[in-house]
């Protein structure tokens, strides 16, 4: 069970590095460390030296998977890395990335952030061709599609992009280059940085600070980037579709110090908080965030509303994942393990509790009650994104439609469920104002309108997956 079970979860973070003479894998480790918020289930790094691949991966946090002994053996100028939260395929070590195989053209490795909506179709096609698959991950499917292609790696990546439907930001390792690939809709982020003597690909710009890199290019939808001894080169691998960048990168997933589309995430979240205060004002004494992701939203709300901002909940940042059966009792215990109220700040106060999102509604109620038990006179909940009514098929694990509380309850019913004095979600119109755009984002989880061609998309996502047997029991 995830103690953040009432939050959406991104699938992973990816890294790709060319660093001649600088131990690329070690740099990948430091960069990967900064992407740990994107996945805590598993981590891995693969490198290539003189045409020979080296790889190490394991379950758990980056710091638990790597040490001096195993990093020492990851030699070479080229490396890719991955930190994982599973959405497609089970969470076992078998599905940990990167995946690396040997081909006639040398070693080939791949790390993937996203989710293919037609993975089960592609998987069946490979099995029918006699290709043996060792994992239940859609990433391995893409790896074998690359090996089956013709021409150089650019041509093969272009062919892959015509077959793969869905969200993917890839780093691909070959014997003489590292490639970065972003899907034609641009669902998942991918950026290029430059440092002394080399280049780096990463899911977020926050990874650059760890290795002294600076942003030089945001990979655009449908682009392929090659890192090698001549620098970085950009090729249009597929015709870009209507851009559909995941809104939750701005709302929740990305680190506040990352930059997307020339906007600092922290500043964007403060703007969303200000929009929320304008749209859903309330008479209150203090504004408190649900830390840490609700903090910048709460700061913006307090600034716009003219209500003092203070901490009301202290977060235990050392509580991680647990796979104990997720009973209701454990969920409530998990909230108490993760948060503790500051009674002196709350006693007798009318409190605005600002959160970034509500998914299942299982955390908000215990938090509201925690504030009341600590002496809050009133608790008003404000949510810095619209109500989540529909599931995501593009690599965000946020629950099935049946589990989404806003999918079957009105705002008033949700307010009663969590025990708040009042409740308001940010509207989609205010969300887009806060993002300072009216297009280029995927809001399917708020609207049920998906970026894909509707008939084809429904056929892919609703086709019974049981017919594609998962022999791994995951």
N, C-alpha and C positions, 0 to 999 in steps of 0.2 A: 504493500500500500504506500502511496505517496502522501505525506502529511500536508502537502499542498494540493490535495485531491480536488479542491474546489477552484483550481486554477487551470487554465489551458497549458499545454506543454508542447514545446517545439521538439522536433525530432533530434537535432544534433547541431554540432558546429564542425566546420571543416577548415583545414589549413593546407597550403601548398607552398613549398619554399625551394628556391634555387639560390644557394649560397656557396659559391666556389671557395674551397679551402677553409670553410667556417663551421663544419659540423652541422649540416642542415637539420638533422634530427634533433639535436639539442636546442636549436632555435625553434623548431616546431614544438618542442615540449613547452618552452616558455610561452609561446603564442597560444598554444592549446589551453594552457592553464587559465588564461584570461577568458576563454570561452566556456568555462565549466558550467556557467549558468544555463547553457543550452542543452545540457544532458549530463547525468551523473551515473548512468548505468554501466558504461564501459568506455574505454579509451584505447587508442592504438596509434602507432606511428610506423610507417614503412619508408625505407630509404633505398637508394641504389648507388653502388660503387663499382665502377668498371664492369657494368653490365650484370652485376649480381645483386639480387634483392635481399634485403634484411627486414625483418618485421618483428614487432613485439606488441601484443595487445592483451588486455585483461579486463575483468569486471571491476567496477568501482570507480572512484575518483582518479583524476590524473595523477595526483600525488601518491595514491596507493598502487597504481599500476607501474609507474616508472621509478627507477633508482639508478645510481651510477653504474651498476653492473650491466643492466640491460641496455641503458643508453650507450654505453661504450661500444657495443657491437653494432649499433645502427650507424654505420659509416656511409659516407658519400655526400655529394654536393646537392643531390635532389632528395626531397622528402615530402610526404603528405601525412596529415594527421586527422584524427576524428575523435570527437567525444559524443556519446550516444544517449538519446532517450528513444526507446523503441515505440514506433507506431505500426510499422509493417514488419512482421516477423517477431518472434519471441525475444525475450530479454537475455537469453543465455549467451555464453561465450561464443557459440558457433556463429552467431549473427553479429558479433563485434566487428568493427571495421578499423582500418581499411581491409578490403579483400584483395589478395594478390595471387596471380597465377602466372605460369610460364607459357609463353607463346613462341611461335617461330621468329617473331620480331623482338624477342627478349622479354623481360619481366613486364607485367602490366598490373598496376594497382589502381584502386578506385575508392574514394570516400564520398558519401552522398548525404545531402541534407534535403529532405522533401519526401514526397510520396507519389508514386505512379498510380493513377486511377485505373490503368489497363494492365497492371502488373500480372494479374492472374491470366490474362489472355496471352501475354508474351511468354509467361512461364510455361503454359501448355504448349505453345509453339516450339519452344526449346526442347521440351521433353519429347515431343513427337518427332523431332529431328535426331533424337538419341543423345542429347546433351544431358549429362548427369549433374544434378544440382545438390550442393552440400548444405545449403542453408534455406531458410524460409524468408529471406530478405529480398526485396525488389532490387537492391543494389547489386547482388550477384547476377540477377537477370541482365542488368545493363552491362556488366562486365563481359558476359558471354556474347551479348549482341555486338560488342566492340570486336571481339576476337573473330566473329563470323564475317566481319565487314571486309571490304577490299580497299586498296589504295593506302595512302599514308594516314597518320592518325587524325589529321584534320578531316579528311574525307570520311573516315569511319565515325568520327564524332558527329559530323553533319548527318550521316545516315542514321545514327542513333537518335538524333533529335527529331527525325521524321517519324520514328516508331514509338518513342516514349511520349505518353500523354500524362500531364500532371505537373507537379512541382519538383524541380531538381536544381540544386546548385552542387556541382561536382568539382572535385579535384582529382586529376588523373595523373598517374606516375608512369613514365616510360623510361627507357635506359638513357635517353638523352634530353629529356624535357619534362616539365610539369605543365599540365593544362588545367584551365579553369573553364567551366561551362555553366551557363545560366539558361533556364528554360525560357521559351518565347514569351511567356506571360510575365516573367520576372517575379514570381511568387516569393522566392527566398532570396536573401541578400548575398552578394559576393563582391568583394572589393580587392583592388591591387595596391600594394604598398611598395615603396622603394627604400632600401637601406644601404649602407656602405658595402658595395660589392655584390649586391643581390636584390632579388624581388620576392615578394610574398603575396599569396592569395589567402583571403580569410573571409569568414562569414560576417565579421564585424570589424570596424576600424579600431575598436578597443584593443584588439590583439597586436596592433602595430607598436603601441607604446612599450610593450614588454621586450621588443627587440630593436628599438630605436628606428622604426620605419615611419614613413610619412605617406599619406594617401596620395596616389597619383591617378587612379582611375576607378570609377564605379562600373563594374561589368554590367552592361545593358542587356535587356531581354534578348535572347537568341544569340548572344555573342560567345565566341570561344577565344580564350586568352592563352598564349603559349609563353612560358618562362624558360629561357635558356641563356646560353653564353652571350647572345646578342641583345639581351634585354627582355622586354615583353612586347608581344605582337598581338593585335586584335584582328579576328576574322569574324564576319557575320556568318554564323553557322546555320541559322534558320530565320525565316521571315518573322519579325516580331509581331505578336498579337497585341490586342488592346491591353496595355499594362495593368497588372492586377497584383501589385505588391501587397503582401499581407499586412493589414492594418495593425494586427497585434504585435508586429515588430516595433511599432511606435508606441503602442499602449503598454506593453508588458514584457515581451521577450527580450529585446535588446538591452544591453547595459546602458545606463543613462549617459555614459561618456562616449558612446558610439555616435557616428554621424551617418544618416541616411538621406540621400537626395539633398545634400548640402544643408541638412538641418540637424543640429545637436538634439539627440533624443530627450535629454533632460529638459531642454527649453520647450520642445514640443509638448511634453507631458504637463509642464506648467501652464501652457496655453489651454490645454484640454481642461485643466482644473479651473481656469478663469472662465471658460465657456460654461462649465457646469454651474459655477456660482451665479452667473448671469441668468441661466436658464431655470435653475431650481434654487432660488434664495430661501433662507430659513433664518428665523430668529434664534440665535445661539450665543453661547459664551466663549466656546473654544472650538477649534478645528483640530482633529487628530487623524493621522494616517493609519492605515493598516500597513505596517512596514514589511519589506522595504519598498516594494513596488508601488505602493500607494503614496509614498512620500512626496515626490514632485507634484503629483496631481493635487494633494492636500495643500502644498505651499501655494500653488496658483489659486486654489479656491479661497484660501485665507487672505491672500493679497487683494483679490478682486472684491471679496465680501467685506473686508475691513474687520474681520474677526481674528482674534489672536490665535496663532498657530502654536501648538505645543505637542509634546509626546504624551500619549496616553497608554500606549501598548509597547512593551519592550519585547523584542524578538530574540529567541535563542537561535543563533545562527549555526549551531552545531548539531541541530536535529536534521537528520537526513532521511533516506528512504528506509522503509521497513516492509517486509513481505509477510508480516503477521496478518492473519485473516482480518479484513477490514470491517469488523462489526461496528455498529453504531457507537457502542461503548468505547471502542478503540479510537474512532474518529473524534469523539468528544475529548478523550484523554489526549489525543494528538494535538488538539488545539491548545489545551492547557500546557502541554509540553513545549509548544512552540512560542506561546505568547503569555505575558504576565502584565497585569495592569499597574499603572502608577496611580494609586489611590489618592494621594495628595493633590494631583493635578485634576482629578475627575470629580471629587466630592462636591455634591450640590450643583454641578455645572450642567448646562444644556450643551450637549456634545454633538458636533457634526463628525461622523466617522466616514472618512473618504477612502474608498477602495478603487482599484483599477478595473475590476470585473467581478461578476458573480456567475458561476457556471452551474454547479449542482445545487447551491444554496445550503450546503452542509456546514460551511465554516462561518458564514455571516451570523447565523443565529447564536451559536455559542459565544462569538465575539461581542455581540450586542448584550447578551446576558452577563458576560464578564465585566463590561463597562458598568452595567447597572449594579452588579454585586459590589463593585468598587466605589459606588456612591453617586454615579451620574444620575442627575434628575431626569434628563431626557436624552434619548439617543436617536439622532436623525442620520440616516445612511444615504450617502451620495456616491454614485458609481460613475467613473469617468469614461465609460463607453456605453453604447446601446445595449439593450437586453439581448443576450445570446439565445436565439431561438432555433438554430439549425446547426447540424454537425459540419465538420470540416473534412474534406476528402483529400486535401493537399498537404498533409504532413503535420497537422496540428492535432494533438490528442486532447480533445476537450469534452468528450462524452457523446453517447448516442442521443438521438432526438428525445427518446423516452426519459433520459436522465437529465436533460437540460431543464432547469426549473422554469425558465421563461418560455419554454416550448409548450407548456401546458397550464401555466398559471398567469393571471393578470398581475400587474404591478401591485395592486392592492392585496391580492392573495399572497404575493411574495412578501410584502410588508408584514402581513399577519404571521406568515410562516417564520420569519426571522425575528419577530417581536420588536420591530423598530417603531418609533413614534411617527416617522415619515420615511419615505423612500423615493428616490428619483434616479433614473438613468439618463445619461447624456443622449440627446437625439442624434440621429445620423447627420442631420444638417449641421448641428453644432460641432460634431466630430470632424466633419470635413472643413469647417471654418478653422478649427484648431490646427488641422494639418495644413492649412493655407492652400487648399486645392479642392477641386470638385470632381477630380477624376484620377485614375492611375492606381487605385487601391481596390483590393478585394474585400468586400463587406458581406460575403455570402453567409457568414454565420449570424449576421444580424437580419438579413433580408431573405435568405433562401434562394437568391438569384446567383447562380454560379457562372464563372467566366467562360466555361466550355459551351460548345454547341449542345443545346439542351437534350435533344434526342439521343445523340451519341453518348453523352455523359451519363444519362439515366441508364442506358443499356450497359455501360461499363460498371457503374457503381452498384447497381442493384442486381447484377447477375449473380446467382448463388455461387459462393466461393467454395461450398462444400465439395463440388465436383472436382476441384483441383486439390487433391489430397495433400495434406501436410503430414508427412511421414515422421516428422520430428516430435509430434505431440505437444506443440507450443501454442 
